[in-house]
Amino acid sequence: MAEQLVGYEMMVIFKPLLPDDVRKGSHKALVDLVKKYKGEVVSADVWGKRYLAYPILSHEEGYYIVYDLKLPSRAIEEFKKEIGRIAEVLRFLVMRIDDPDAIRTRLNKKVIDI
């Protein structure tokens, strides 16, 4: 019997001056990490480069991507630890979403290929 997948939203802030190929490689690493834990990425919403509220590791800007994903709840803590090891990530936040379909209908997203 397959384990139940739970909906999560994850915001990732990448370092702002990464070349496109490095940022795409980091994005692929995150998608592969989700698959490693038997989850799936439903969508990835690119917010692009934005100013930060406060400097993080001497960076005034960050490159934002918001992921809508599904993961087994037992895997989330180890998943978070592995995201923290990705050098290109400045910050991230993973939140459980109880009704992701209701949220998806209210948002206008610029989705990238996964």
NORJO-V172522 format. One record per residue. RES is the residue in one small letter. PHI is phi in whole degrees, -180 to 180 (NA if undefined). NEAR is the number of other C-alpha atoms within 8 Angstrom. D_FIRST is the distance of its C-alpha to the first C-alpha in whole Angstrom. Layout:
RES|PHI|NEAR|D_FIRST, RES|PHI|NEAR|D_FIRST
This chain:
m|NA|2|0, a|-73|3|4, e|-74|5|7, q|-67|5|9, l|-90|9|12, v|-111|10|16, g|-79|13|19, y|-135|13|22, e|-118|12|25, m|-128|12|27, m|-102|11|30, v|-121|13|32, i|-111|12|36, f|-90|13|37, k|-59|12|40, p|-74|9|42, l|-101|4|44, l|-70|9|42, p|-61|6|42, d|-55|6|40, d|-67|6|39, v|-71|8|38, r|-64|11|36, k|-65|8|34, g|-65|8|33, s|-68|10|32, h|-61|8|30, k|-63|9|28, a|-62|8|28, l|-66|9|26, v|-63|11|24, d|-64|8|23, l|-65|9|22, v|-61|13|20, k|-65|9|18, k|-59|7|18, y|-92|10|16, k|65|8|13, g|-111|12|15, e|-146|10|17, v|-94|12|21, v|-78|8|22, s|-158|10|26, a|-134|14|28, d|-104|11|32, v|-87|11|35, w|-94|10|37, g|83|8|39, k|-81|9|42, r|-141|9|43, y|-73|7|45, l|-87|9|44, a|-67|4|45, y|-152|5|46, p|-64|9|46, i|-123|8|43, l|51|5|44, s|69|5|47, h|-98|9|46, e|-94|9|47, e|-127|11|45, g|-148|15|41, y|-105|12|39, y|-96|13|36, i|-136|12|33, v|-109|12|30, y|-105|13|27, d|-105|12|24, l|-140|13|21, k|-128|12|17, l|-142|15|15, p|-66|13|13, s|-63|7|15, r|-69|5|15, a|-95|9|17, i|-67|9|20, e|-67|7|22, e|-67|7|22, f|-59|11|22, k|-62|9|25, k|-61|8|27, e|-70|8|26, i|-63|10|28, g|-62|8|31, r|-88|6|31, i|-81|8|32, a|-63|6|36, e|-78|9|36, v|-89|12|35, l|-80|12|37, r|-151|7|35, f|-153|10|31, l|-144|7|30, v|-116|9|26, m|-126|7|26, r|-75|8|23, i|-116|9|23, d|-75|5|22, d|-132|7|23, p|-63|9|23, d|-65|6|24, a|-67|7|27, i|-71|8|29, r|-58|7|28, t|-73|6|30, r|-95|6|33, l|-105|6|33, n|-106|4|35, k|-108|6|34, k|-98|8|35, v|-88|8|32, i|-108|8|32, d|-67|4|30, i|-104|7|27
